[in-house]
Amino acid sequence: MQEKENSPEEKPEAVEAMVTIKQAELEALKAQLAECQNGTLRLYADFENTRKRMERDKQEFVKYANEKVIVEFLNILDDLERSVLVARSKHQDYENFLKGVEMIMSRILDMLKKHGVKSMEVVPGLSFDPHCHEVLMQEATNEMPDGSVMEELQKGYYLGDRVVRTAKVKVAKEKTE
């Protein structure tokens, strides 16, 4: 038997196959499809609800994250208020008032240290670092190198290894005569 070859005019057409299935099978497949679609919608709704709940929880966490630190500061503020009241009622006892204020400062420094805050060490003659220092003043001098820190005007602080407040400094500027 010889096979028939396709001539150039006769192009093979795509034949669409018909599949026959029982009506019961068709209905079962339609039900399964509907169930899958409903499941997908429920999963999407659950995902959206979870995302919204996580966003609310995150906002709540950020809102109250510093609550313990604030409570500690409020206790220190109470001590400071008591010191001021005592100083107002006993006008002559400035030594004890000063001692009380120094104790409060010590409590604040201890609390900050407990939370990972440490002060910067700024030494006169140290080279100016824009990441840690902020220039408030410049002074023309030949006693120190140009751009070196002459004096710390306000302490700077780190939280861990991040600068949370730069040190305010006076910087030497080469004196021109």
C-alpha positions in Angstrom: 0.0 0.0 0.0 1.2 3.4 -0.9 0.9 6.3 1.4 -0.7 9.3 0.1 1.6 12.3 0.0 0.3 15.8 0.7 0.3 18.0 -2.3 1.2 21.7 -1.9 -2.5 22.6 -2.2 -3.5 20.2 0.5 -2.5 21.6 3.9 -3.0 19.5 6.9 -5.7 21.1 9.0 -5.8 21.1 12.8 -8.4 18.6 13.8 -10.3 19.4 16.9 -11.0 16.3 18.8 -14.3 15.9 20.5 -14.3 14.2 23.8 -17.4 12.7 25.1 -18.0 12.3 28.8 -21.0 11.4 30.8 -23.3 14.2 32.1 -22.6 13.1 35.7 -18.8 13.4 35.1 -19.3 16.9 33.6 -21.4 18.0 36.6 -18.7 16.6 39.0 -16.0 18.5 37.2 -18.0 21.7 37.2 -18.6 21.3 41.0 -14.9 20.6 41.5 -14.0 23.7 39.5 -16.4 25.8 41.5 -15.0 24.4 44.8 -11.4 25.3 43.7 -12.5 28.8 42.7 -14.2 29.3 46.1 -11.1 27.9 47.9 -8.9 30.3 46.0 -11.2 33.3 46.9 -11.2 32.2 50.6 -7.4 31.9 50.5 -7.1 35.3 49.0 -9.5 36.8 51.6 -7.5 35.1 54.4 -4.3 36.4 53.0 -5.7 40.0 52.9 -7.0 39.7 56.4 -3.7 38.4 57.7 -1.8 41.2 55.9 -4.1 43.8 57.4 -3.8 42.3 60.9 0.0 42.2 60.6 0.0 45.9 59.5 -2.2 46.8 62.5 0.0 44.8 64.9 3.1 46.5 63.4 1.6 50.0 63.9 0.6 49.0 67.5 4.1 47.8 68.2 5.7 51.0 66.9 3.2 53.0 68.9 4.0 51.4 72.2 7.6 50.1 71.6 9.1 52.8 73.9 6.6 52.3 76.7 9.2 50.8 79.1 11.7 53.6 78.5 9.0 56.2 78.9 7.9 54.7 82.2 11.5 54.7 83.5 11.8 58.4 82.4 8.6 59.2 84.2 10.0 57.7 87.5 13.1 59.9 87.0 10.9 62.9 86.3 9.0 62.3 89.6 12.4 62.4 91.4 13.3 65.6 89.7 9.9 67.2 90.6 10.4 66.2 94.2 13.9 67.8 94.2 12.5 71.0 92.8 9.7 71.1 95.4 12.2 70.5 98.2 14.5 73.3 96.8 11.6 75.7 96.7 10.5 75.0 100.3 14.0 75.0 101.8 15.8 77.9 100.1 19.1 77.5 101.8 19.9 73.8 101.2 21.5 74.0 97.8 24.1 71.3 98.6 21.4 68.7 99.1 19.6 70.0 96.0 22.7 69.6 93.9 23.3 66.2 95.3 19.7 65.2 94.4 20.1 66.5 90.9 23.4 64.6 90.5 21.7 61.4 91.7 18.9 61.9 89.1 21.5 62.4 86.4 23.2 59.2 87.4 19.9 57.4 87.2 19.3 58.7 83.7 22.8 57.7 82.6 22.3 54.2 84.1 18.9 53.8 82.3 20.4 55.0 79.0 23.3 52.6 79.4 20.9 49.7 80.1 19.1 50.5 76.8 22.3 50.5 74.8 23.0 54.3 74.7 26.5 55.5 75.2 28.1 58.9 75.0 30.7 59.8 72.4 34.3 60.4 73.5 35.2 63.7 72.0 38.8 64.6 72.7 40.3 68.0 71.8 42.6 67.6 68.8 40.5 64.8 67.3 39.9 65.2 63.6 36.4 66.4 62.7 34.1 63.6 61.6 30.9 64.8 59.9 29.1 61.5 60.8 29.6 62.1 64.6 30.2 65.8 64.9 28.2 68.9 64.1 30.1 72.2 63.8 28.5 75.0 65.9 31.6 77.3 66.0 34.9 77.7 64.3 37.9 79.5 65.8 41.0 80.7 64.0 44.1 79.4 65.7 47.6 78.1 65.0 47.6 76.0 68.2 45.7 73.1 66.7 45.6 71.6 63.2 42.9 72.9 60.8 39.7 70.9 61.0 40.4 69.4 64.5 37.9 69.5 67.3 38.8 72.2 69.9 35.9 71.8 72.3 32.7 69.7 72.8 29.7 72.0 73.3 27.1 69.3 73.6 27.6 65.5 74.0 26.8 63.1 71.2 25.3 59.7 71.7 25.3 56.2 70.1 22.5 53.7 70.3 24.4 50.5 69.7 26.7 51.5 66.8 24.3 54.1 65.3 24.7 57.8 66.0 21.5 59.1 67.5 22.7 62.5 68.2 25.9 64.1 66.9 28.3 65.9 69.2 28.1 69.7 68.9 31.7 71.0 68.6 33.9 73.9 68.1 36.5 73.3 65.3 39.9 74.8 64.7 40.3 76.9 61.6 43.8 77.8 60.3 44.6 81.4 61.3 45.5 83.7 58.5 47.4 86.8 59.3 
